[in-house]
Amino acid sequence: MKKKVDVIILVLSVVVVILSITLLKISSDPQPKLIGSYQSETMPPDIYMLSFFQDGTYEVYEN
């Protein structure tokens, strides 16, 4: 019975360590940049086009 409890504690400890390492890696990755041009649906009269630039600025065009 004591061996069974020790094995369960060991397995849970390994799982916690693996999850901690994975979550730290995910949280430390830089956020992706949104770059390019995107357009709303093509149903007039409200068509919007957004352009995102590498320096972090953007422009919004309204048709």
C-alpha positions as CSV (number, residue, x, y, z in Angstrom):
1,M,0.0,0.0,0.0
2,K,2.8,2.4,0.9
3,K,4.6,1.6,-2.4
4,K,1.4,2.4,-4.4
5,V,1.1,5.8,-2.7
6,D,4.7,6.6,-3.4
7,V,4.3,5.7,-7.1
8,I,1.2,7.9,-7.3
9,I,3.0,10.8,-5.7
10,L,6.0,10.4,-8.0
11,V,3.8,10.3,-11.1
12,L,1.9,13.4,-10.0
13,S,5.2,15.2,-9.3
14,V,6.5,14.4,-12.8
15,V,3.3,15.6,-14.4
16,V,3.4,18.9,-12.4
17,V,7.0,19.5,-13.4
18,I,6.3,18.9,-17.1
19,L,3.2,21.2,-17.0
20,S,5.2,23.9,-15.3
21,I,8.0,23.8,-17.8
22,T,5.5,23.8,-20.7
23,L,3.5,26.8,-19.3
24,L,6.7,28.8,-18.7
25,K,7.8,28.3,-22.2
26,I,4.5,29.3,-23.7
27,S,4.3,32.4,-21.5
28,S,7.8,33.5,-22.4
29,D,7.3,33.3,-26.2
30,P,7.0,36.8,-27.8
31,Q,3.6,37.8,-29.2
32,P,3.3,37.4,-33.0
33,K,3.0,40.6,-35.0
34,L,0.0,41.3,-37.1
35,I,1.3,42.6,-40.5
36,G,-0.5,42.9,-43.8
37,S,-3.8,44.0,-45.2
38,Y,-7.2,42.7,-44.2
39,Q,-10.7,43.5,-45.5
40,S,-14.2,43.1,-44.0
41,E,-16.9,41.3,-45.8
42,T,-17.5,42.6,-49.3
43,M,-21.1,43.5,-48.8
44,P,-21.6,47.2,-49.5
45,P,-22.0,49.9,-48.2
46,D,-19.7,49.3,-45.2
47,I,-16.5,47.9,-46.4
48,Y,-13.4,48.3,-44.2
49,M,-9.8,47.7,-45.1
50,L,-7.1,47.6,-42.4
51,S,-3.4,47.7,-43.1
52,F,-0.9,46.8,-40.3
53,F,2.7,47.9,-40.7
54,Q,5.9,46.5,-39.2
55,D,6.5,49.5,-36.9
56,G,3.2,48.8,-35.1
57,T,1.1,51.5,-36.8
58,Y,-2.1,50.8,-38.8
59,E,-4.4,52.5,-41.2
60,V,-8.2,52.0,-41.6
61,Y,-9.9,52.7,-44.9
62,E,-13.7,53.0,-45.2
63,N,-15.4,52.6,-48.6
